[in-house]
Amino acid sequence: MASIGFPLLLIPVAICNIIVFLMPDLALSGPIPLFPITLVSKDIWMVTLNDLLVALSILLLWLEVMRAARPAPKYFTDHFLSLLVFGAAAAEFVMLPKFGNATFFLITLTAMVDFLAGISLRARRPRRVAAPVYAPEPVRAEPAPRHEPAPAPVAPTPPPAPVPAATSVAEAVLTDRTEPRIEKVERIEPKLEATPVPPEVVAHTSPQITSPDLQPGGVAPDNKPKA
């Protein structure tokens, strides 16, 4: 979760308000000496509170510009807070009597630069195009390895019987050939027995010819009518 950026230029503005309202003996309109610094050129530079407040404001302005250059989700809130600091400082500079001096004017000016720099950097920043979000591919579960039973041992097959050569087979066939046996078939003749036929059977089986001209015994019938 992104946090709201604290306006850094509020620090020098708050220090000026502390000096004006809580330290009435000090006035920002005149120099407030702190300590001297001897330079290499033998010159003595008297460091004042006014110089330190202005230098602190410039350093904090640099940090604010660096923060405004980075993309942030709550940039509108940051710019709005910078605007509030600048408006409050400008109102105090114009309306309150003890704030009308060069030191507080430079602090107010840095607050204005901070607000305008943030808006300019945001306007020149290219808009980011949201990259398409692709659904992750489902992870395919690998099938569990199957433990197949070991194959049963196969009994060794006996070697095939040797095939005899063609010449040996032919010789065995010739030697084993037997001559055909001729069996004599006896002819059996039927024996007929002469059995006497009775005369009644002969008479009954004798043919009768219906022709009037022919009669058994070879005698022609008499065609003449009887008187």
C-alpha positions as CSV (number, residue, x, y, z in Angstrom):
1,M,0.0,0.0,0.0
2,A,1.5,3.3,-1.1
3,S,1.7,6.0,1.6
4,I,1.0,9.7,1.1
5,G,4.1,11.8,0.5
6,F,4.8,14.3,3.2
7,P,5.4,17.9,1.8
8,L,9.0,18.5,2.8
9,L,8.8,22.3,2.3
10,L,6.5,22.4,5.2
11,I,9.6,22.1,7.4
12,P,11.1,25.6,6.7
13,V,7.7,27.2,6.8
14,A,7.0,25.7,10.2
15,I,10.5,26.9,11.5
16,C,9.6,30.4,10.4
17,N,6.3,30.2,12.2
18,I,8.0,29.0,15.4
19,I,10.4,31.9,15.3
20,V,7.7,34.5,14.7
21,F,5.2,33.2,17.2
22,L,7.3,31.6,19.9
23,M,10.5,33.8,19.8
24,P,9.4,37.4,19.7
25,D,13.0,38.6,20.3
26,L,14.1,37.3,17.0
27,A,13.1,38.9,13.7
28,L,13.5,37.4,10.3
29,S,13.7,40.8,8.8
30,G,17.3,41.2,10.0
31,P,20.2,38.8,10.0
32,I,20.3,36.4,12.9
33,P,24.0,35.4,13.2
34,L,24.9,31.9,14.4
35,F,28.6,31.2,13.9
36,P,31.5,32.5,11.7
37,I,33.4,30.4,9.2
38,T,36.9,31.3,8.0
39,L,37.5,30.5,4.4
40,V,40.7,29.7,2.6
41,S,40.9,33.3,1.3
42,K,41.0,34.4,5.0
43,D,37.6,35.9,4.7
44,I,35.2,35.4,7.5
45,W,31.7,34.3,6.5
46,M,29.1,34.8,9.2
47,V,26.5,32.1,8.9
48,T,23.0,33.4,9.8
49,L,19.7,31.6,10.5
50,N,18.2,33.3,7.4
51,D,20.9,31.7,5.1
52,L,20.3,28.3,6.7
53,L,16.5,28.4,6.1
54,V,17.0,29.4,2.5
55,A,19.6,26.7,1.9
56,L,17.4,24.1,3.6
57,S,14.5,25.1,1.4
58,I,16.6,24.6,-1.8
59,L,17.7,21.2,-0.7
60,L,14.2,20.1,0.1
61,L,13.0,21.4,-3.2
62,W,15.5,19.2,-5.0
63,L,14.2,16.2,-3.1
64,E,10.6,17.1,-3.9
65,V,11.3,17.3,-7.6
66,M,13.0,13.9,-7.6
67,R,10.0,12.4,-5.8
68,A,7.6,14.0,-8.3
69,A,9.5,12.5,-11.2
70,R,8.8,9.0,-10.0
71,P,5.4,7.5,-10.8
72,A,3.2,7.2,-7.8
73,P,-0.5,6.1,-7.5
74,K,-1.4,9.0,-5.3
75,Y,0.2,11.9,-7.2
76,F,-3.0,14.0,-7.0
77,T,-2.8,14.0,-3.2
78,D,0.9,15.0,-3.2
79,H,0.3,17.9,-5.6
80,F,-2.7,19.0,-3.5
81,L,-0.5,19.1,-0.3
82,S,2.2,21.1,-2.2
83,L,-0.5,23.6,-3.2
84,L,-1.6,23.9,0.4
85,V,1.9,24.7,1.6
86,F,2.4,27.2,-1.1
87,G,-1.0,28.9,-0.5
88,A,-0.4,29.1,3.3
89,A,3.1,30.6,2.8
90,A,1.9,33.1,0.3
91,A,-1.0,34.1,2.6
92,E,1.4,34.6,5.6
93,F,3.8,36.6,3.4
94,V,1.1,39.0,2.3
95,M,-1.1,39.2,5.3
96,L,1.0,38.9,8.4
97,P,3.4,41.7,9.4
98,K,6.4,39.8,10.6
99,F,6.5,37.5,7.5
100,G,7.2,40.3,5.0
101,N,10.9,39.8,4.5
102,A,13.3,38.4,1.9
103,T,13.9,35.2,3.8
104,F,10.3,34.1,3.9
105,F,9.8,35.3,0.4
106,L,12.5,32.9,-0.9
107,I,10.9,30.1,1.1
108,T,7.5,30.9,-0.4
109,L,9.1,31.0,-3.9
110,T,10.5,27.5,-3.4
111,A,7.1,26.2,-2.4
112,M,5.6,27.6,-5.6
113,V,8.4,26.0,-7.7
114,D,7.7,22.7,-6.0
115,F,4.0,22.8,-7.0
116,L,4.5,23.9,-10.6
117,A,7.3,21.4,-11.1
118,G,5.1,18.5,-10.0
119,I,2.4,19.5,-12.4
120,S,4.8,19.9,-15.3
121,L,6.5,16.6,-14.8
122,R,3.1,14.8,-14.5
123,A,1.9,16.4,-17.8
124,R,5.0,15.4,-19.7
125,R,5.0,11.8,-18.4
126,P,3.8,9.3,-21.1
127,R,0.8,7.4,-20.3
128,R,1.3,3.7,-19.6
129,V,-0.7,1.2,-21.4
130,A,-1.8,-1.6,-19.2
131,A,-0.4,-4.8,-20.4
132,P,-2.9,-7.6,-21.1
133,V,-3.2,-10.0,-18.3
134,Y,-3.2,-13.6,-19.5
135,A,-4.6,-16.3,-17.4
136,P,-2.0,-18.8,-16.3
137,E,-2.1,-22.1,-18.1
138,P,-3.3,-25.0,-16.0
139,V,-0.5,-27.1,-14.8
140,R,-0.9,-30.6,-16.1
141,A,-0.3,-33.2,-13.5
142,E,2.1,-35.9,-14.7
143,P,0.6,-39.4,-14.5
144,A,2.0,-41.6,-11.8
145,P,4.4,-44.2,-13.1
146,R,2.8,-47.6,-13.5
147,H,4.6,-50.5,-12.0
148,E,4.0,-53.3,-14.5
149,P,4.6,-56.9,-13.3
150,A,7.7,-58.5,-14.6
151,P,7.1,-60.9,-17.5
152,A,7.0,-64.7,-16.6
153,P,10.1,-66.6,-17.7
154,V,9.6,-68.3,-21.0
155,A,10.7,-72.0,-21.2
156,P,13.3,-72.5,-23.8
157,T,11.9,-74.2,-26.9
158,P,13.5,-77.4,-28.0
159,P,15.5,-77.3,-31.1
160,P,13.6,-78.6,-34.2
161,A,14.3,-82.2,-35.3
162,P,16.8,-82.4,-38.2
163,V,15.1,-82.8,-41.5
164,P,16.4,-85.8,-43.5
165,A,17.9,-85.1,-46.9
166,A,15.9,-85.7,-50.0
167,T,18.2,-88.5,-51.2
168,S,17.9,-90.5,-48.0
169,V,14.1,-90.1,-48.1
170,A,14.0,-91.4,-51.7
171,E,16.2,-94.4,-50.8
172,A,14.0,-95.3,-47.8
173,V,10.9,-95.2,-50.0
174,L,12.5,-97.5,-52.6
175,T,13.7,-100.0,-50.0
176,D,10.4,-100.1,-48.2
177,R,8.4,-100.7,-51.4
178,T,6.7,-104.2,-51.3
179,E,5.6,-106.1,-54.3
180,P,1.8,-106.4,-54.7
181,R,0.4,-109.8,-53.9
182,I,-2.0,-111.4,-56.4
183,E,-4.7,-113.4,-54.8
184,K,-6.5,-116.1,-56.7
185,V,-10.2,-115.7,-56.8
186,E,-12.1,-119.0,-57.0
187,R,-15.1,-119.0,-59.3
188,I,-18.2,-120.4,-57.7
189,E,-20.7,-121.8,-60.1
190,P,-24.3,-122.0,-59.0
191,K,-25.8,-125.5,-58.7
192,L,-29.3,-125.8,-60.1
193,E,-31.4,-128.7,-58.9
194,A,-34.1,-130.1,-61.2
195,T,-37.3,-130.0,-59.3
196,P,-40.5,-131.5,-61.0
197,V,-43.2,-129.1,-61.7
198,P,-46.8,-130.4,-61.0
199,P,-49.1,-130.5,-63.9
200,E,-51.7,-128.2,-62.3
201,V,-49.1,-125.5,-62.2
202,V,-48.1,-126.1,-65.8
203,A,-51.7,-126.1,-67.0
204,H,-52.3,-122.9,-65.0
205,T,-49.3,-121.2,-66.4
206,S,-49.8,-122.2,-70.0
207,P,-50.6,-119.3,-72.2
208,Q,-54.0,-119.0,-73.8
209,I,-54.3,-117.2,-77.0
210,T,-57.5,-115.3,-77.6
211,S,-57.3,-115.7,-81.4
212,P,-60.0,-118.2,-82.5
213,D,-57.8,-119.5,-85.2
214,L,-55.1,-120.6,-82.9
215,Q,-55.6,-123.1,-80.1
216,P,-53.2,-124.9,-78.0
217,G,-52.0,-128.1,-79.5
218,G,-51.6,-126.7,-83.1
219,V,-55.2,-127.7,-84.3
220,A,-57.2,-125.1,-86.2
221,P,-60.8,-124.7,-85.0
222,D,-63.6,-125.6,-87.4
223,N,-65.1,-122.5,-88.7
224,K,-68.1,-124.1,-90.2
225,P,-71.3,-123.7,-88.3
226,K,-72.9,-126.8,-87.0
227,A,-76.3,-127.9,-88.5
